[in-house]
């Protein structure tokens, strides 16, 4: 059962700058990519409409953007130099 789960939901190692936030976002990004693959396959196979696929992908994208914002990814925290120079 574990082998099947690993095959259906592969996870890759994270090689970026390690922070808990980056690791969590990487997991969210991998899940996003996996779901996009499923949606594209369903649409290509005629199981769902192009409109449904678009709406599902748009919802997933909004969730990923929200995750990025909540985790503070891409926001530069103030450095100790910035704190010393602030009024």
C-alpha positions as CSV (number, residue, x, y, z in Angstrom):
1,X,0.0,0.0,0.0
2,X,2.9,2.4,0.8
3,X,4.5,1.8,-2.6
4,X,1.2,2.6,-4.3
5,X,0.8,5.8,-2.3
6,X,4.4,6.9,-3.1
7,X,3.7,6.2,-6.8
8,X,0.5,8.2,-6.9
9,X,1.7,11.0,-4.7
10,X,5.5,11.3,-5.1
11,X,7.4,13.7,-2.9
12,X,10.7,15.2,-3.8
13,X,13.4,16.3,-1.4
14,X,13.7,20.0,-0.6
15,X,17.1,21.5,-1.5
16,X,16.4,25.2,-1.0
17,X,17.2,27.4,2.0
18,X,15.8,25.5,5.0
19,X,13.3,27.3,7.1
20,X,10.0,25.7,8.4
21,X,8.1,28.2,6.2
22,X,10.0,27.3,3.0
23,X,9.6,23.6,3.8
24,X,5.8,24.0,4.3
25,X,5.5,26.0,1.1
26,X,7.4,23.4,-0.8
27,X,5.0,20.7,0.4
28,X,2.1,22.9,-0.6
29,X,3.6,23.6,-4.0
30,X,4.2,19.9,-4.7
31,X,0.6,19.1,-3.7
32,X,-0.6,21.9,-6.0
33,X,1.4,20.5,-8.9
34,X,0.0,17.0,-8.3
35,X,-3.6,18.2,-8.3
36,X,-3.0,20.3,-11.4
37,X,-1.7,17.1,-13.1
38,X,-4.9,15.2,-12.1
39,X,-7.2,18.0,-13.3
40,X,-5.4,18.3,-16.7
41,X,-5.6,14.6,-17.1
42,X,-9.3,14.5,-16.3
43,X,-10.0,17.4,-18.8
44,X,-7.9,15.8,-21.5
45,X,-9.7,12.5,-21.0
46,X,-13.1,14.2,-21.3
47,X,-14.1,13.5,-17.7
48,X,-14.5,17.1,-16.8
49,X,-15.2,20.2,-18.9
50,X,-12.5,22.8,-19.7
51,X,-14.5,25.4,-17.7
52,X,-14.6,23.0,-14.6
53,X,-10.8,22.4,-15.0
54,X,-10.2,26.2,-15.2
55,X,-12.3,26.9,-12.1
56,X,-10.6,24.1,-10.1
57,X,-7.1,25.3,-11.1
58,X,-8.0,28.9,-10.3
59,X,-9.2,27.8,-6.8
60,X,-6.0,25.8,-6.2
61,X,-4.0,28.8,-7.3
62,X,-5.8,31.1,-4.9
63,X,-5.1,28.6,-2.1
64,X,-1.4,28.5,-3.0
65,X,-1.1,32.3,-3.1
66,X,-2.8,32.4,0.3
67,X,-0.4,29.9,1.7
68,X,2.5,31.9,0.3
69,X,1.3,35.0,2.0
70,X,0.5,33.3,5.3
71,X,3.9,31.8,5.4
72,X,5.6,35.0,4.5
73,X,7.4,33.6,1.5
74,X,9.2,36.2,-0.6
75,X,9.0,38.9,2.1
76,X,12.3,40.1,3.3
77,X,12.4,40.3,7.1
78,X,14.4,43.3,8.5
79,X,18.0,42.5,9.1
80,X,19.9,43.6,12.2
81,X,21.5,46.5,10.2
82,X,18.0,47.8,9.2
83,X,16.9,47.7,12.8
84,X,19.9,49.7,14.0
85,X,19.4,52.4,11.3
86,X,15.7,52.8,11.9
87,X,14.5,56.0,13.7
